[in-house]
Every structure is written in C-alpha cells, then in structure tokens.
Amino acid sequence: MKAAGLRAFVAVGVLLALYVALSLPFVVAALFIGLLVGGTDLFASGQAVIVAELVIVLVALVIEVAGPRRLPAGVSVGPRDQPRLWALVRATARELNVPEPDGIVLTGGTAVGVRAVRRPGITLHKHLVLGSAVPGALTEPQLRAVIACALAGLRRRRPPLPDQLALHGLDMVAGLAESARYRSALGDAAAAFAERYESICAPVVDLQERVQDRYAANVYGTDAVADGLDALRRVRTAWGWYRRGYLSAGLASGCVSADPLGDFKALLADPVRAAALAELPPGEPPHPLAARADRLRRRPLDGTLPLRGGEAGIALGLDDPRRVSAHLHAYLIATDDEGLAASGAFEVLDGMTSLDREAFLRQVSGYRAAYRGSRIAPAARQAGAELPVTLGGVLGLLVEGRGETLSREYANRNAHRRPASAATDAGGPDAVDPAVTALAALLACAWVDSGRARWKLTWSGHDEVTAHDGTPLDLPGLAARALAGPEGARELRTAITSAGVSLYYEAKLPVSFAAATERETAVGHR
C-alpha cells in the first residue's frame, strides 16, 4: 500500500509536469503579449509568475473538459432497451450499497468496468462499460459477481486524492498519445510517455482492484466472486481465440461475419474449445484475472449475501441479441478486447463482404489454411525446389529424403511467429512440428481446390477437410509421415494420385475478396 501511495504521488507530479509542458507555448505567448502591453513592469512586479500559473490552470481545465480521452467505443442502452440487464445492475448496486451507474455502454470485446465521461456538459458521468460478448457467456451469478467488482469502484469511501488523480489521468494521457499517434517523432514521444505513465500507475491500479474485489467478496462471498473472475478469464481467452483465428482472418480475406455474437456462442459450444477452456492453465506469467481470484481465495470471506446456485447453468444473455449484434456489428469487429478503437480502426471495414455463418467459416478456414500453406514455399525453395513452388515440387523434395531439411528451414524462417498449431491456440499440447501444420494446410487447400474435398465447418481452430460423403481425411497424418522419410512421401504421392489432386497447385499467398476482381475459390485462389 505504501508503494502504491508513493507511486500515486509520483504520477501526480508527472501529470503536473505534462500540463506545464503542454502550456509552455501559451505561457510564452501570454508573457510576450504582457511585455508588449505593460513593458518590463510585468516581470519586475512578479505578476509574470501569476500569469504563467493562470495559463497553466486554464490549459489543464481545457484538456480535462474538452481534450482527447481513451474511452471505449460502443452504444449506450437504457432500461427500455435491456430491461433484464438493467434490473441485474440495479439489484447489484443496491446490494453493494453503491450508487447506480449513470448509464450502461455495450461495446465489443469482453470489457467489464466503470468509466468516467465528462460529456455532455462538464459533470462527470459514471458508466458501466460491458463487452457484449460477456452476458451471453456467463451465468447470472457469475455476471453479477464481475459487475459487482466493477461497481465497487463507486463505493462511498473513495481512495486517497492522489490515487484518484493518478487513475483519472490514465485515460487522458492515453488519449493524448492516440491523438499524436501519426505525427512521427511527437507521436513516438507521446506513446513512450503514455507507456511510462501506465507503468508508474500499475501499483495504484492493482491496489484499487484488490480493494474492489474484497468489497464485492464481503457482500457475495469469496467463492462466488472468485468463480466469476475465473469465468471471465475463460471468456476473455475464448474471445481472443475468436478474434485472432476468425475476425482477423476474415478481415485479411476481405469478409466479415454477419453475426459475431452468434459465432462466439457457437465457438464456446464446440467440444474441442470447451475442453480446452475447462483445462485452461493459469499461464506464465499468471493471467491478471487468475491472480485476482487466487488472491481472494488466500483470504476468504463468507459474505453477507452469498450468491446461490439457483439457475447457475443459465446465462442471462441480452434482450433481442440479433438487434444488439446489428447495432454493435462494427464495434465487435473493429475494437480490441477492452472495447477500445484505435484511430482509423473502422476504416478497415470499408469494402468488406458480409457473410452468413456457414459462408464466413468456409472462407476463413480456406484463407487461413492457404496462408499457412504458402509459408512453406520459401523453405522449400531454400531446400532445393524450383520456382514456382508447387505441391509437386514439395513432394519431390520429400521423396528425395529432404524432409528433415525442409522442416529445419521452415523452423528457422518462422521462429519469430506464434505456433501455427491450432491445438496450441486452443490450449492443447504443442507437440506438432510447425512444418507438418504448414504441409497439412497446403494439402488441404490442394484437395479442396481440385474438388476432391470440402472444408469441415468447425470452430475447433483446426484446418479440417472431409470427402464429399463426410469421411474425414487424415491429411496431417500423411504430412507427418511424408516429412519423416521417403516411405511416407511415397505414401503421400499414392494418395494424391488416387484422389486425382493436381500436383501443379501453387503454394502462394491467397487473394482476398477486397482485392479480387473475379470470383475466387474457397481457398482464396482464383
């Protein structure tokens, strides 16, 4: 606590220095005007100091009232729009004995927190910011617990004034950095300053989270609040999978999902994803939400109003989720996990094709596999394949026994990348050779492009294909055996020949909807 208090004082001092630096041009201009009007008496009488202080205060007030701030992008909903959500929030505030929030803002991602907004007018308005993916993924007791942790920030016993000022300055400093983002050296300096200020305030933020979690646990009990935090961690992990594996891949391929919330619900219901979430390790370093839950369990509280199971297995959800998804469509795609939108974030949606779930999943699966398969081309070229690198050229290397060389070249060229294994992304073991994943993706694209297979529409994260009668094709197994030695490569050649797959399929980057001038196949090639 002492360390947090010292950091708060340091943060306030840094804020004052920032205000002085931003005010300096205006101070110089005011003193120059004063010199022209009153002569040197302004400096001789000491009034110059007063003028400088007044200018600094005025600049600080203008920045506070009308300056840029980092705020979540979303849609404000009233009691008539979301009656069940508002009823739960009001009941939680009443049980916590804290004021109700002035509004609820639904945004993309999985954010849960209270943010202060000084618009409209100059009065601070406290809004509960809630990621629209959260209500449909948490049970009602879990949702009440995580909202309680956020609303505990509205308790009547406020933090010390330096702590409040330091925390209030976080969004202002980040907003200034964002506004100067594309201004070369100034933008770099502002970003470095914002990052440094955030690191200074980290102990203060951590202390307030501890206090708020304990306040909520004092009402609802440690087990209920810790369970809610653990559930929110799983939801955030799953949303990260969906964002990286589907939303980002969709944007790269020139398409967006027509119903991201429905897609996310389907991803959570996928058996592979559900099993990975159930066995989710805390991670190294520990996830912040896992650390908060463990901290609560070390000093348990019974709670005065413990949350009962009741309909614990039923998620509260949102009223009229299709309408919500339509209104928040751009925010779900363009904002980050905290609901924040970078400058120009919505411009990427221009020219994107909106697809229903089946078409979106098929396009993303094909584009992602084509991209993974294309990464084997430079390694194959280094291992001795001729240009253009085709499936036949890669197969020739493997038949000649150069599978180990191909794997080594691929690993060297892709050492900086995230593991390509879908099992890794889903929380499974990272036991698959990355070159096997790339070769399997190349084979899958070749099979689909030749019309001998189709993509299996799954949310597991794996690039799976099936025969037209629904029979699964073990292409990863064929790829692994082919890379292991010439015998496996000859087995793969036999499979390719018997299936009628073209050996001239090129391992090249796929073409997106946005860049194409004619219709593309499911794998992104013309």
C-alpha positions as CSV (number, residue, x, y, z in Angstrom):
1,M,0.0,0.0,0.0
2,K,2.9,2.4,0.8
3,A,4.4,1.6,-2.6
4,A,1.1,2.4,-4.3
5,G,0.8,5.7,-2.4
6,L,4.3,6.8,-3.4
7,R,3.6,5.8,-7.0
8,A,0.4,7.9,-6.9
9,F,2.3,11.0,-5.7
10,V,4.9,10.4,-8.5
11,A,2.1,10.0,-11.1
12,V,0.5,13.3,-9.9
13,G,3.9,15.0,-10.2
14,V,4.3,13.6,-13.8
15,L,0.8,14.9,-14.7
16,L,1.7,18.4,-13.4
17,A,4.9,18.3,-15.5
18,L,2.9,17.3,-18.5
19,Y,0.5,20.2,-18.0
20,V,3.4,22.6,-17.7
21,A,5.0,21.2,-20.9
22,L,1.7,21.5,-22.9
23,S,1.1,25.0,-21.5
24,L,4.6,26.3,-22.3
25,P,3.8,27.8,-25.8
26,F,0.7,29.5,-24.4
27,V,2.7,30.8,-21.4
28,V,5.4,32.3,-23.7
29,A,2.7,33.9,-25.9
30,A,0.9,35.4,-22.8
31,L,4.1,36.8,-21.4
32,F,5.1,38.2,-24.8
33,I,1.7,40.0,-25.1
34,G,2.1,41.2,-21.5
35,L,5.6,42.6,-22.3
36,L,4.2,44.5,-25.3
37,V,1.3,45.9,-23.3
38,G,2.8,46.6,-19.9
39,G,6.6,46.7,-20.5
40,T,9.1,45.2,-18.1
41,D,6.9,46.1,-15.0
42,L,5.2,42.7,-15.6
43,F,8.4,40.9,-14.6
44,A,9.6,43.4,-12.0
45,S,6.4,43.1,-10.0
46,G,6.2,39.3,-10.1
47,Q,3.0,39.3,-12.0
48,A,4.6,37.1,-14.7
49,V,4.5,34.2,-12.3
50,I,0.8,34.7,-11.7
51,V,0.1,35.0,-15.4
52,A,2.0,31.8,-16.1
53,E,0.2,29.9,-13.3
54,L,-3.2,31.1,-14.6
55,V,-2.4,30.0,-18.2
56,I,-1.3,26.5,-16.9
57,V,-4.5,26.1,-15.0
58,L,-6.6,27.2,-18.0
59,V,-4.8,24.8,-20.3
60,A,-5.3,22.0,-17.7
61,L,-9.0,22.7,-17.5
62,V,-9.4,22.8,-21.3
63,I,-7.6,19.4,-21.6
64,E,-9.8,18.0,-18.8
65,V,-13.1,19.2,-20.2
66,A,-12.6,19.0,-23.9
67,G,-9.3,17.2,-24.5
68,P,-8.9,13.7,-26.1
69,R,-9.5,10.7,-23.8
70,R,-9.2,7.0,-24.2
71,L,-12.8,5.8,-24.0
72,P,-14.5,2.5,-25.1
73,A,-16.4,2.7,-28.4
74,G,-19.9,1.4,-28.1
75,V,-23.7,2.0,-27.8
76,S,-25.4,3.3,-24.7
77,V,-28.5,1.2,-23.7
78,G,-31.3,2.3,-21.4
79,P,-33.7,0.3,-19.3
80,R,-36.2,0.0,-22.2
81,D,-33.5,-1.5,-24.4
82,Q,-32.1,-4.0,-21.9
83,P,-34.6,-4.4,-19.0
84,R,-33.1,-7.6,-17.6
85,L,-29.5,-6.3,-17.7
86,W,-30.5,-3.0,-16.0
87,A,-32.5,-4.9,-13.4
88,L,-29.5,-7.0,-12.6
89,V,-27.2,-4.0,-12.4
90,R,-29.6,-2.0,-10.2
91,A,-30.1,-5.0,-7.9
92,T,-26.3,-5.5,-7.6
93,A,-25.7,-1.8,-6.8
94,R,-28.5,-1.9,-4.2
95,E,-26.9,-5.0,-2.5
96,L,-23.5,-3.4,-2.6
97,N,-24.9,-0.1,-1.2
98,V,-23.3,1.9,-4.0
99,P,-24.9,4.4,-6.4
100,E,-26.3,3.1,-9.7
101,P,-24.2,3.9,-12.8
102,D,-25.4,6.8,-14.9
103,G,-25.6,4.5,-17.9
104,I,-24.6,1.2,-19.5
105,V,-22.5,1.1,-22.6
106,L,-22.3,-2.1,-24.6
107,T,-19.1,-2.4,-26.6
108,G,-17.2,-5.1,-28.4
109,G,-14.8,-7.5,-26.7
110,T,-15.1,-8.6,-23.1
111,A,-14.6,-5.4,-21.0
112,V,-16.2,-5.1,-17.6
113,G,-15.6,-1.8,-15.8
114,V,-16.8,1.7,-14.8
115,R,-15.5,4.6,-16.8
116,A,-15.9,8.3,-16.1
117,V,-17.1,10.5,-19.0
118,R,-17.4,14.3,-18.9
119,R,-19.7,14.6,-21.8
120,P,-22.3,16.1,-22.3
121,G,-21.5,19.0,-20.1
122,I,-18.7,19.3,-17.6
123,T,-20.1,16.9,-14.9
124,L,-18.5,13.5,-14.5
125,H,-20.8,10.7,-15.6
126,K,-20.0,7.1,-14.4
127,H,-20.9,4.5,-17.0
128,L,-20.7,0.7,-16.7
129,V,-18.9,-0.5,-19.8
130,L,-19.8,-4.1,-20.6
131,G,-18.5,-6.2,-23.5
132,S,-21.5,-7.5,-25.4
133,A,-19.9,-11.0,-25.5
134,V,-20.0,-11.3,-21.7
135,P,-23.7,-11.6,-20.7
136,G,-24.3,-14.5,-23.1
137,A,-21.2,-16.4,-21.9
138,L,-21.5,-16.1,-18.1
139,T,-24.2,-17.5,-15.8
140,E,-26.3,-15.0,-13.9
141,P,-24.3,-15.4,-10.6
142,Q,-21.0,-15.1,-12.4
143,L,-22.2,-12.0,-14.3
144,R,-23.4,-10.4,-11.0
145,A,-20.1,-11.1,-9.3
146,V,-17.9,-9.5,-12.1
147,I,-20.3,-6.5,-12.3
148,A,-20.0,-6.2,-8.5
149,C,-16.2,-5.9,-8.8
150,A,-16.7,-3.1,-11.2
151,L,-19.4,-1.2,-9.3
152,A,-17.3,-1.4,-6.1
153,G,-15.4,1.5,-7.6
154,L,-18.5,3.6,-6.9
155,R,-18.4,3.0,-3.2
156,R,-18.8,6.0,-0.9
157,R,-15.4,5.6,0.7
158,R,-13.2,7.0,-2.0
159,P,-9.4,6.3,-2.5
160,P,-7.0,9.0,-1.4
161,L,-7.0,12.1,-3.6
162,P,-3.5,11.3,-5.2
163,D,-4.8,7.9,-6.2
164,Q,-7.9,9.3,-7.7
165,L,-5.9,11.9,-9.7
166,A,-3.4,9.3,-10.9
167,L,-6.1,6.9,-12.1
168,H,-8.1,9.7,-13.7
169,G,-5.1,10.7,-15.7
170,L,-4.7,7.3,-17.3
171,D,-7.3,7.8,-20.0
172,M,-6.2,11.4,-20.6
173,V,-2.6,10.5,-21.1
174,A,-3.6,7.6,-23.4
175,G,-6.0,9.9,-25.3
176,L,-3.2,12.4,-25.9
177,A,-0.9,9.7,-27.1
178,E,-3.5,8.4,-29.5
179,S,-4.2,11.8,-30.9
180,A,-0.5,12.3,-31.7
181,R,0.0,8.8,-32.9
182,Y,0.8,9.5,-36.6
183,R,2.9,12.6,-36.0
184,S,6.4,11.0,-36.4
185,A,8.7,12.0,-33.5
186,L,6.0,13.6,-31.5
187,G,3.8,10.5,-31.7
188,D,6.6,8.3,-30.6
189,A,7.4,10.5,-27.7
190,A,3.7,10.6,-26.6
191,A,3.4,6.9,-26.9
192,A,6.6,6.3,-24.8
193,F,5.3,8.8,-22.2
194,A,1.9,7.1,-22.0
195,E,3.5,3.7,-21.6
196,R,5.8,5.0,-18.8
197,Y,2.9,6.7,-17.0
198,E,0.9,3.5,-17.2
199,S,3.8,1.6,-15.6
200,I,4.0,4.2,-12.8
201,C,0.3,3.8,-12.1
202,A,0.3,0.0,-12.2
203,P,0.6,-0.5,-8.4
204,V,-2.2,2.0,-7.9
205,V,-4.4,0.2,-10.3
206,D,-3.5,-3.1,-8.7
207,L,-4.4,-1.8,-5.2
208,Q,-7.8,-0.5,-6.3
209,E,-8.6,-3.8,-7.9
210,R,-7.7,-5.6,-4.7
211,V,-10.0,-3.2,-2.7
212,Q,-12.9,-3.6,-5.1
213,D,-12.6,-7.4,-5.2
214,R,-12.6,-7.5,-1.4
215,Y,-15.5,-5.2,-1.3
216,A,-17.6,-7.4,-3.6
217,A,-16.4,-10.5,-1.8
218,N,-17.5,-9.0,1.5
219,V,-21.1,-8.9,0.1
220,Y,-21.3,-12.0,-2.1
221,G,-18.6,-14.2,-0.6
222,T,-15.1,-15.2,-1.9
223,D,-16.2,-18.3,-3.7
224,A,-18.8,-16.5,-5.8
225,V,-16.6,-13.6,-6.8
226,A,-13.5,-15.8,-7.5
227,D,-15.7,-18.1,-9.6
228,G,-16.9,-15.1,-11.6
229,L,-13.4,-13.8,-12.2
230,D,-12.3,-17.3,-13.3
231,A,-15.3,-17.5,-15.7
232,L,-14.5,-14.0,-17.1
233,R,-10.9,-15.2,-17.7
234,R,-12.2,-18.1,-19.7
235,V,-14.5,-15.9,-21.8
236,R,-11.6,-13.5,-22.5
237,T,-9.4,-16.3,-23.6
238,A,-12.1,-17.7,-25.9
239,W,-12.8,-14.2,-27.3
240,G,-9.0,-13.9,-28.0
241,W,-9.2,-17.2,-30.0
242,Y,-12.2,-15.9,-31.9
243,R,-10.6,-12.6,-32.7
244,R,-7.2,-14.0,-33.8
245,G,-8.5,-17.0,-35.6
246,Y,-11.6,-15.7,-37.2
247,L,-12.2,-11.9,-37.1
248,S,-8.7,-11.0,-38.0
249,A,-8.5,-13.8,-40.7
250,G,-11.8,-12.6,-42.0
251,L,-10.6,-9.0,-42.4
252,A,-7.5,-10.2,-44.1
253,S,-9.6,-12.3,-46.5
254,G,-11.9,-9.3,-47.2
255,C,-15.0,-10.5,-45.4
256,V,-16.8,-10.1,-42.0
257,S,-19.2,-12.2,-40.1
258,A,-22.8,-11.1,-40.2
259,D,-23.3,-12.3,-36.6
260,P,-20.2,-12.2,-34.4
261,L,-22.1,-12.8,-31.2
262,G,-23.7,-15.9,-32.6
263,D,-20.3,-17.1,-33.9
264,F,-18.8,-16.7,-30.5
265,K,-21.6,-18.6,-28.8
266,A,-21.0,-21.4,-31.3
267,L,-17.3,-21.4,-30.6
268,L,-17.9,-21.7,-26.9
269,A,-20.2,-24.7,-27.6
270,D,-17.5,-26.5,-29.7
271,P,-16.3,-29.6,-27.8
272,V,-12.7,-29.0,-28.5
273,R,-12.8,-25.4,-27.3
274,A,-14.9,-26.3,-24.3
275,A,-12.4,-29.0,-23.2
276,A,-9.5,-26.6,-23.7
277,L,-11.3,-23.9,-21.6
278,A,-12.1,-26.4,-18.9
279,E,-8.4,-27.3,-18.6
280,L,-7.1,-23.8,-19.1
281,P,-3.8,-23.3,-17.1
282,P,-3.2,-20.1,-15.2
283,G,-0.4,-19.3,-17.7
284,E,3.1,-17.9,-17.2
285,P,3.0,-15.1,-16.2
286,P,-0.4,-15.7,-14.5
287,H,-3.4,-14.1,-16.1
288,P,-4.4,-10.9,-14.2
289,L,-7.9,-12.3,-13.5
290,A,-6.5,-15.6,-12.3
291,A,-4.1,-13.7,-10.0
292,R,-7.1,-11.7,-8.6
293,A,-9.1,-14.8,-8.0
294,D,-6.2,-16.6,-6.2
295,R,-5.6,-13.5,-4.1
296,L,-9.2,-13.6,-2.9
297,R,-9.0,-17.3,-2.1
298,R,-6.0,-16.8,0.1
299,R,-8.1,-14.6,2.5
300,P,-11.7,-16.0,2.1
301,L,-14.8,-14.1,3.2
302,D,-18.2,-15.6,3.8
303,G,-20.2,-12.6,2.5
304,T,-23.4,-11.1,3.9
305,L,-25.5,-12.0,0.8
306,P,-23.8,-15.1,-0.7
307,L,-24.9,-15.9,-4.3
308,R,-26.8,-19.1,-4.5
309,G,-26.6,-21.6,-7.4
310,G,-30.3,-21.3,-8.5
311,E,-30.2,-21.2,-12.3
312,A,-26.4,-21.1,-12.2
313,G,-26.1,-23.0,-15.5
314,I,-28.2,-20.5,-17.4
315,A,-26.6,-17.4,-18.9
316,L,-28.5,-14.1,-18.6
317,G,-27.9,-13.0,-22.2
318,L,-29.1,-9.8,-23.8
319,D,-32.6,-8.9,-24.8
320,D,-33.0,-9.2,-28.6
321,P,-29.4,-10.3,-29.3
322,R,-29.8,-10.1,-33.1
323,R,-30.7,-6.4,-32.8
324,V,-27.8,-5.8,-30.4
325,S,-25.4,-7.6,-32.8
326,A,-26.7,-5.5,-35.7
327,H,-26.2,-2.2,-33.8
328,L,-22.8,-3.3,-32.4
329,H,-21.5,-5.0,-35.6
330,A,-18.8,-2.5,-36.4
331,Y,-17.7,-2.3,-32.7
332,L,-17.5,-6.1,-32.3
333,I,-15.1,-6.3,-35.3
334,A,-13.0,-3.1,-35.1
335,T,-12.5,-2.7,-31.3
336,D,-9.9,-4.6,-29.2
337,D,-10.7,-6.9,-26.3
338,E,-11.3,-3.9,-24.0
339,G,-13.7,-2.2,-26.4
340,L,-11.1,0.5,-27.4
341,A,-10.9,1.6,-31.0
342,A,-7.6,2.9,-32.4
343,S,-7.5,5.8,-34.8
344,G,-8.8,4.6,-38.2
345,A,-10.0,1.3,-36.8
346,F,-13.3,1.4,-38.6
347,E,-11.8,2.3,-41.9
348,V,-10.8,-1.3,-42.4
349,L,-14.4,-2.3,-42.7
350,D,-14.8,-0.3,-46.0
351,G,-15.4,-2.7,-48.9
352,M,-15.7,-5.8,-46.7
353,T,-18.2,-8.5,-47.7
354,S,-20.7,-9.6,-45.0
355,L,-21.2,-13.4,-45.0
356,D,-23.5,-15.6,-43.0
357,R,-22.0,-18.1,-40.5
358,E,-21.5,-21.0,-42.9
359,A,-20.0,-19.0,-45.7
360,F,-17.8,-17.0,-43.3
361,L,-16.5,-20.1,-41.7
362,R,-15.8,-21.7,-45.0
363,Q,-14.0,-18.6,-46.3
364,V,-11.9,-18.0,-43.2
365,S,-11.0,-21.7,-43.0
366,G,-9.8,-21.7,-46.6
367,Y,-8.0,-18.4,-46.4
368,R,-6.2,-19.3,-43.1
369,A,-5.1,-22.7,-44.5
370,A,-3.9,-21.1,-47.7
371,Y,-1.9,-18.6,-45.8
372,R,-0.3,-21.3,-43.6
373,G,0.4,-23.5,-46.6
374,S,2.0,-20.5,-48.5
375,R,4.6,-20.2,-45.8
376,I,6.2,-23.5,-46.8
377,A,7.3,-22.0,-50.2
378,P,10.4,-20.1,-49.0
379,A,11.6,-23.0,-47.0
380,A,11.0,-25.4,-49.9
381,R,12.9,-23.0,-52.2
382,Q,15.8,-23.0,-49.8
383,A,15.7,-26.8,-49.6
384,G,16.1,-27.0,-53.4
385,A,12.6,-26.7,-55.0
386,E,12.3,-24.9,-58.3
387,L,10.1,-21.8,-58.9
388,P,7.2,-21.6,-58.8
389,V,6.9,-23.8,-55.7
390,T,4.1,-26.3,-56.3
391,L,2.8,-29.3,-54.4
392,G,4.7,-31.5,-56.9
393,G,7.9,-29.6,-56.1
394,V,7.5,-30.1,-52.4
395,L,6.6,-33.7,-52.9
396,G,9.8,-34.2,-55.0
397,L,11.9,-32.9,-52.1
398,L,10.2,-35.3,-49.7
399,V,10.6,-38.3,-52.0
400,E,14.3,-37.5,-52.2
401,G,14.6,-37.7,-48.4
402,R,14.9,-33.9,-47.8
403,G,12.0,-33.7,-45.3
404,E,14.3,-33.0,-42.4
405,T,16.0,-30.2,-44.3
406,L,12.6,-28.7,-45.2
407,S,11.4,-28.9,-41.6
408,R,14.7,-27.2,-40.4
409,E,14.4,-24.4,-43.0
410,Y,10.8,-23.8,-42.1
411,A,11.6,-23.6,-38.4
412,N,14.4,-21.2,-39.0
413,R,12.3,-18.9,-41.2
414,N,9.3,-18.9,-38.8
415,A,10.9,-18.9,-35.4
416,H,9.5,-15.4,-34.7
417,R,5.9,-16.4,-35.4
418,R,3.3,-17.7,-33.0
419,P,2.9,-21.5,-33.1
420,A,0.8,-22.4,-36.1
421,S,-0.7,-25.4,-34.4
422,A,-4.4,-24.9,-33.8
423,A,-4.0,-27.2,-30.8
424,T,-1.7,-24.6,-29.2
425,D,-4.2,-21.8,-29.9
426,A,-7.0,-23.9,-28.3
427,G,-4.9,-24.6,-25.2
428,G,-3.7,-28.1,-26.3
429,P,-0.2,-29.6,-26.4
430,D,2.3,-28.1,-28.8
431,A,3.6,-31.4,-30.0
432,V,3.1,-30.9,-33.7
433,D,6.0,-29.9,-35.9
434,P,5.2,-26.5,-37.4
435,A,6.3,-27.7,-40.9
436,V,3.7,-30.6,-40.6
437,T,1.0,-28.0,-39.9
438,A,2.0,-26.0,-43.0
439,L,2.3,-29.0,-45.2
440,A,-1.1,-30.3,-44.0
441,A,-2.6,-26.9,-44.8
442,L,-1.1,-27.0,-48.3
443,L,-2.5,-30.5,-48.9
444,A,-6.0,-29.4,-47.6
445,C,-6.1,-26.4,-50.0
446,A,-4.9,-28.7,-52.9
447,W,-7.6,-31.2,-52.1
448,V,-10.4,-28.6,-51.9
449,D,-9.1,-26.7,-55.0
450,S,-9.2,-29.9,-57.0
451,G,-12.8,-30.5,-56.0
452,R,-11.9,-33.7,-54.1
453,A,-12.8,-32.5,-50.6
454,R,-14.6,-29.7,-48.7
455,W,-13.9,-27.8,-45.6
456,K,-15.3,-29.2,-42.4
457,L,-17.2,-26.3,-40.8
458,T,-15.9,-26.4,-37.2
459,W,-14.9,-23.9,-34.6
460,S,-12.1,-26.0,-33.2
461,G,-9.4,-24.0,-34.9
462,H,-8.1,-26.9,-36.9
463,D,-8.0,-26.9,-40.7
464,E,-10.0,-30.0,-41.3
465,V,-11.3,-31.3,-44.6
466,T,-13.7,-34.2,-45.4
467,A,-14.6,-36.2,-48.5
468,H,-17.9,-35.2,-50.1
469,D,-19.5,-38.2,-48.3
470,G,-18.4,-36.7,-45.0
471,T,-15.5,-39.1,-44.4
472,P,-12.6,-37.3,-42.6
473,L,-9.3,-37.1,-44.4
474,D,-6.2,-37.6,-42.3
475,L,-4.0,-35.1,-44.1
476,P,-2.0,-34.1,-41.0
477,G,-1.0,-37.8,-40.6
478,L,0.0,-38.0,-44.3
479,A,2.1,-34.8,-43.9
480,A,3.8,-36.0,-40.8
481,R,4.8,-39.3,-42.3
482,A,5.9,-37.6,-45.6
483,L,8.2,-35.3,-43.7
484,A,9.6,-38.2,-41.6
485,G,11.0,-40.1,-44.6
486,P,10.8,-41.2,-48.3
487,E,8.5,-44.1,-47.5
488,G,5.9,-41.7,-46.1
489,A,6.4,-39.4,-49.1
490,R,5.7,-42.2,-51.5
491,E,2.5,-43.0,-49.5
492,L,1.5,-39.3,-49.9
493,R,2.2,-39.5,-53.6
494,T,0.0,-42.5,-53.9
495,A,-2.8,-40.7,-52.0
496,I,-2.5,-37.7,-54.3
497,T,-2.6,-39.7,-57.4
498,S,-5.5,-41.9,-56.4
499,A,-7.5,-38.8,-55.3
500,G,-6.8,-37.0,-58.6
501,V,-5.3,-34.0,-56.9
502,S,-3.3,-31.7,-59.1
503,L,0.4,-31.5,-58.4
504,Y,0.5,-28.1,-60.0
505,Y,-1.2,-26.4,-57.1
506,E,1.0,-23.4,-56.1
507,A,1.9,-22.6,-52.5
508,K,1.2,-18.9,-52.8
509,L,-0.5,-16.2,-50.7
510,P,-4.3,-16.2,-51.1
511,V,-6.2,-13.4,-52.7
512,S,-8.8,-11.6,-50.6
513,F,-12.4,-10.7,-51.5
514,A,-11.4,-7.0,-51.4
515,A,-8.5,-7.3,-53.8
516,A,-10.1,-9.8,-56.3
517,T,-11.8,-8.7,-59.5
518,E,-13.3,-12.0,-60.2
519,R,-14.9,-14.8,-58.1
520,E,-12.5,-16.9,-56.0
521,T,-12.5,-20.5,-54.8
522,A,-13.0,-21.4,-51.1
523,V,-9.2,-21.3,-50.5
524,G,-8.8,-17.8,-51.8
525,H,-7.2,-18.6,-55.2
526,R,-8.7,-17.6,-58.5
